[in-house]
């Protein structure tokens, strides 16, 4: 009896999540952006999330001219789907509304080459690629094992060696990207303006000021303060309430 109850509860949650998403879409098309936000947020309250849902929320907040929430939700969409072209495009428009102009410090040397290569795909895609190469390696091994002619066996053996290199390369890329994903803690400034200080206390010197919508990276948390780094390498401490982490 309990199993039936839980099954009905699960089905009802899925149903309401779907209808909430659809109602949000209809409200957005009608230009009722605030009501659409409420519908989309109601879906998130059921622990259902998707890149499309966050993307639609970002669009609603953009229409409402709320810079920080729009960028935040576009970033959430990109966490789930880094290749989402629409989110990548729309976030550029939202970022034009921000006040702070922060340069991006370019990587150089081997670190840049490695990041440029592994960053082509997210870590889960690299994992699928490595599995594909593993199956190809198995097929070549079977061909090598059952081949009778020496020339054909050498061809299969050479193919096995090359594919094995690709397997190892894709596995390393997957681990590197997973490590990068886990260690990177992006956040968006939600406060209209916030001081970034030299130390995690209000009595310390203010180094600079950030404004709504600026993207930062959290490096450390201490009590009610977070140590952040900007894309130009500048670091400092900011009140935790002033920002909202994307990967919460």
Secondary structure by P-SEA (a helix, b strand, c coil): caaaaaaaaaaaaaaaaaaaaaaaaaaaaacaaaaaaaaaaaaaaaccccaaaaaaaaaaaaaacccaaaaaaaaaaaaacccaaaaaaaaaaaaaaccccccccccccaaaaaaaaaacccaaaaaaaaaaaaaaaaaaaaaaaacccaaaaaaaaaaaaaaaaaaaaaaaaaaaaaaaaaabbbbbbccccccccccccccccccccccccbbbbbccccccbbbbbcccbbbbbccccccccccc
